[in-house]
């Protein structure tokens, strides 16, 4: 009797394990690969160097923005956090902003919501910046971090995007503005040199052409 | 054939006219496809892009016609190298038949302006006026600037192997401003000087027919005609006026190009407040 009971229990246990295996996601190489950073480094990066551009973890996990009296590991989710102006290295770049869920991206990011990617390619903000919580672009786990942006963001549309390619400034400043002189000086100077060439051409040739036309129109005798 | 009926001087060879025709057609196509992309936020831009099969197709046409223009430019450059009078080089570069800008052109420019104002005599232009030389070199360097920035933008994966990605931002604005300058110059200034001023009205057929009216040229380019007479080359340079059918075709093509150009310019100006710059 006991033997029969044990056999039934074994069958039930096996069925339970089988059921669990059926409903759990299957093991895939990627999970195994990601399980050990050291193994991944030895297997992949040290041998090929392929991943080293964007798979490097920072030396310290310290959050660069420190708040007195508050632990470093967790950024304070409090109204005072909204006063923090440097938000480029947070795991949640909008942490502490009051009534955040009632806002839309373009309510605050007015200029960023109007550039070629959004206006012409019809991209939405979250297609690049990810879902909530949206990490700061320089947060070490953010897909927008420059060390992996090309692979995690740009390559979604621009197949084969390199780290160099990803330095394209999607939210480029207005090249005509004086503030661009400090934020993107090459663009500022090249823009104004080109504008000077264009304006110079028309300053010379528009009055020249008008005067020529009038002179010939009112000249007596032969066409000249 | 009786030389008395030959009342026009040969000015452009068939190859040169062919270059101009290709340039004219490709320039208009590039202008239309480029503006279709630039003005896609407006109904006008959407309509323009619809002609070329949509926003993406307009870019495909723009890129391939751009490559065609670059090839044409390279062929033209080789043609220019071939046409240089190497036996009299480098003196030939500074002769009256050369398109190279010379100090004389600056003097003639100011004298011409003086004539507009009624304070100087009209300059005695030779074969090429300063405005014609300016047009030629504007297109020449414009092709270099537009071709380089166009290739950078058309193939960003390849170009960013040799330059940082933010160079695309810079190339984009150089391409855009140069394109606006080129279109505005051609559609306003070139069209007016070449076709609409009294001397050339209703149209200067030189680039289609290859020749210019002798009487009119005696007035506008007296030094050229005098030089041809002095060298005894005038008789050989005279040709007949083309037949009426061909002239009608020249007018149709020329005015169609002008109409497209003015349409693009006007549409661009009217819709400019409604796009994201």
Interface residues (C-beta under 8 A of the other chain):
Chain A: X114 X115 X116 X119 X120 X158 X160 X161 X162 X164 X165 X166 X167 X168 X169 X172 X174 X175 X184 X186 X187 X190 X191 X194 X195 X197 X198 X201 X202 X205 X206 X208 X209 X211 X212 X213 X214 X215 X216 X217 X219 X222 X223 X224
Chain B: X37 X40 X41 X55 X112 X113 X115 X116 X117 X118 X122 X134 X138 X156 X157 X160 X161 X163 X164 X165 X166 X168 X169 X170 X173 X174 X177 X178 X180 X181 X184 X185 X188 X189 X192 X193 X196 X197 X198 X199 X216 X219 X220 X276 X277
